[in-house]
Amino acid sequence: TAIALNNLAEVLLAQGDLAAAQKCAEEQVDLDHVTGNQRGLAYARFFQGRLFLAQGKLGEARKAQEEALAIRTKMGEKTTTEDSRLALGLVSIEEGHPADAEKAAREVRDQAHSGKEPEVEITAETVLASSLLALGRPVDARVEISRAEGLAHSIEDRLQQIDIGILSARISFAIKAWADQTVRLAAMIAQARRYGYMASELEARLALGEIEIRSARASSGRARLAQLEKDSAEKGFLLIAGKARAARAPN
């Protein structure tokens, strides 16, 4: 039952059904409290942290991830502990503390660099690239996202490849490698939509709108972001909705 709830919650989050995903996570937490399943409880809180982040609830996201990390650390689970540290790194970036995320991601990346944990290494490289971009170091971010792209070719995870591609397009634009980024993102939007990855579709739409505003397509970008803000808010993705609103505000 616990595994089924976990799998269902992941699918629902990717598909953009935050209300149903939240219900699954709450049922998981209740079940694990009753059974005393600490491993399951840690995963449920880890998942809730990601859900809260999508909803723009940064304080609740941090609390959930810190609880998950504490349980996993106590249990001595190396891989899941690393997952929690990286999830906290993403929260730190949104809180305006990308240097904290950079430090954690480098440590996890270096520990996973043996090649025995490619999924963890890919996530670490991605979080590291995100933190470096937020720190205004896109050239360094390009190095890390290129490593993530190379590793992702060995992992048949279409959702992860789309998310890496979105970040790669952002970084390329930041280092003035403008060519084809809008075309690239439009293709990712179509791909995410085709496979039902609503969360990734919204993220790609945000990246495309932000790039258009900063280039010669400001009117198109503002219109795109206005529609994105509406769509994201309706679906509960308030973090993206807030970013869309901020991006189209007059400087």
Salt bridges, closest charged atoms under 4 A:
GLU10 OE2 - ARG50 NH1 2.75
GLU66 OE2 - ARG62 NH1 3.21
GLU67 OE1 - ARG45 NE 2.78
GLU77 OE2 - ARG39 NE 2.39
GLU82 OE2 - LYS78 NZ 2.73
GLU94 OE2 - LYS243 NZ 2.88
GLU95 OE1 - ARG62 NH2 2.84
GLU102 OE2 - ARG106 NE 3.09
GLU102 OE2 - ARG137 NH1 3.32
GLU107 OE1 - ARG85 NH2 2.37
GLU107 OE2 - LYS103 NZ 2.84
ASP110 OD1 - ARG109 NE 2.78
GLU117 OE1 - LYS78 NZ 3.08
GLU121 OE2 - HIS113 ND1 2.74
GLU125 OE1 - ARG109 NH1 3.43
ASP140 OD2 - ARG137 NE 3.12
GLU144 OE1 - ARG109 NH1 2.93
GLU144 OE1 - ARG147 NH1 3.19
GLU149 OE1 - ARG142 NH2 3.00
GLU149 OE2 - ARG184 NH2 3.29
GLU201 OE2 - ARG193 NH2 2.83
GLU201 OE2 - ARG205 NH1 3.99
GLU203 OE2 - ARG170 NH2 3.30
GLU210 OE1 - ARG170 NH1 2.38
GLU212 OE1 - ARG224 NE 2.84
GLU229 OE2 - ARG245 NH1 3.05
GLU229 OE1 - ARG248 NH2 2.72
ASP231 OD2 - ARG205 NH2 2.78
GLU234 OE2 - LYS230 NZ 2.90
